[in-house]
Amino acid sequence: MSVEIPDKLYFKIGEVSKLASVAPHVLRFWEGEFNEIQPRRANSNQRLYRRDDVKVVLQIKSLLHEQGYTISGAKKYLSEQKEVRDPLQPVTDTTYLETIKRELLAVKDILQKKK
């Protein structure tokens, strides 16, 4: 799932709800379950999510709704992960890229053998 996050500093709960395609009460529940989501409060006591919070929300939604993680499994996954990687940002980790290259070459070899 690729969602383009608008170029803004803060997002209201309704905006995040629409971006993630989940109800606002789900976001409030996730705030209590996941320490990684820490929206600030405006003077009007309204939640203001930062861009990083929105990225975490999208990742949590992917883990729970698309990849089939439980809440405890998603918590464990996020706690083990050093940083939330933006899927739109280029990957710079050379070890990661080398692994992908090896796997793609292995798939290429398998496909060539089938011919």
Long-range contacts (C-beta under 8 A, 24 or more apart in sequence): 1-58, 1-61, 1-62, 1-66, 2-87, 2-88, 3-58, 4-88, 5-51, 5-54, 5-55, 5-58, 8-51, 9-50, 9-51, 10-40, 10-48, 10-49, 10-50, 11-48, 11-49, 11-50, 11-51, 11-53, 11-54, 12-46, 12-47, 12-48, 12-49, 13-39, 13-46, 13-47, 13-49, 15-49, 16-49, 16-53, 16-54, 16-57, 19-54, 19-57, 19-58, 20-54, 20-57, 20-58, 20-61, 21-61, 22-57, 22-61, 27-57, 30-57, 30-60, 33-71, 33-75, 34-60, 34-74, 34-75, 34-78, 36-60, 36-78, 36-84, 52-84, 55-84, 55-86, 56-84, 59-84
